[in-house]
Amino acid sequence: MNLIEMIHVRSFSAEDRQKAIDLFDGLSLKGDNTPGRISLFKHESLPTDLNICLYWDTDNINWSRSDFCQTLSSAFKYFGWISHSIWTPLKEKTSC
């Protein structure tokens, strides 16, 4: 099963937003219990908002917040308000 764990950061200021981006730049995916991929998104109309998406491929159907993402959430909370959520696919379509 594929799932996405998200950390939404609403930065306190432009300076805090940049610090959050710098923290993301320093992340390492080496080691066990790390996601296969992490992406950083910016909000198009809210310059203080960032979204960190962690992409997991797991067979665990009882998934809860990962230790890795909880650690990240704790680190990012110094730069703004945090929302941490998990998303699983409901349906998917691909092009033919």
C-alpha positions in Angstrom: 0.0 0.0 0.0 1.2 3.5 -0.8 0.5 6.3 1.6 1.6 9.9 2.1 2.4 11.4 5.4 2.2 15.2 5.4 3.5 17.9 7.6 1.9 21.3 6.8 3.9 24.2 8.2 2.5 27.7 8.4 5.6 29.7 9.1 5.6 32.5 11.6 7.6 34.8 9.2 9.5 34.8 5.9 12.7 34.2 7.9 11.2 31.2 9.6 10.0 29.9 6.3 13.6 30.0 5.0 14.8 28.2 8.1 12.3 25.5 7.5 13.5 25.2 3.8 17.1 25.0 5.1 16.1 22.2 7.5 14.5 20.3 4.7 17.6 20.7 2.6 19.6 19.0 5.3 17.4 16.0 5.7 18.9 12.5 5.0 16.9 9.5 3.9 19.6 7.0 4.9 18.9 4.3 7.4 16.0 2.1 8.3 12.4 3.4 8.8 12.8 6.3 6.4 10.4 7.0 3.5 11.3 6.3 -0.1 10.9 9.9 -1.1 10.3 13.3 0.5 9.0 16.4 -1.4 8.7 20.0 -0.3 5.8 22.0 -1.7 5.1 25.7 -1.4 1.6 27.2 -1.4 1.0 29.4 -4.5 -1.0 32.1 -2.7 0.2 31.8 0.9 3.9 32.5 1.0 4.3 31.3 4.6 2.9 27.9 3.9 5.0 24.8 3.2 4.0 21.1 2.9 6.4 18.3 3.4 5.2 15.0 1.9 6.7 11.7 2.9 6.0 8.8 0.5 5.8 5.4 2.0 5.3 1.9 0.5 4.2 -0.4 3.3 2.2 -3.6 3.8 1.1 -2.4 7.3 -2.6 -1.7 7.1 -2.6 -0.3 10.7 -0.3 2.6 9.9 0.0 5.4 12.4 2.3 8.4 12.5 5.9 7.3 11.8 8.6 8.0 14.3 10.6 9.6 11.5 7.7 12.1 10.7 7.0 12.8 14.3 10.7 13.8 14.8 10.4 16.0 11.7 7.2 17.6 13.0 8.9 18.4 16.3 11.8 20.0 14.5 9.6 22.1 12.1 7.3 23.4 14.9 10.0 25.9 15.8 9.3 27.7 12.5 5.5 27.8 12.6 2.2 26.0 13.2 2.2 22.3 12.3 -0.5 19.9 11.0 0.6 16.3 10.7 -1.7 13.9 8.7 -1.7 10.6 6.9 -3.3 10.0 3.5 -4.0 6.7 1.8 -5.3 6.3 -1.7 -9.0 5.9 -2.1 -8.9 5.4 -5.8 -6.3 5.8 -8.6 -6.4 6.2 -12.3 -3.6 6.1 -14.8 -3.4 7.2 -18.4 -3.6 4.5 -21.1 
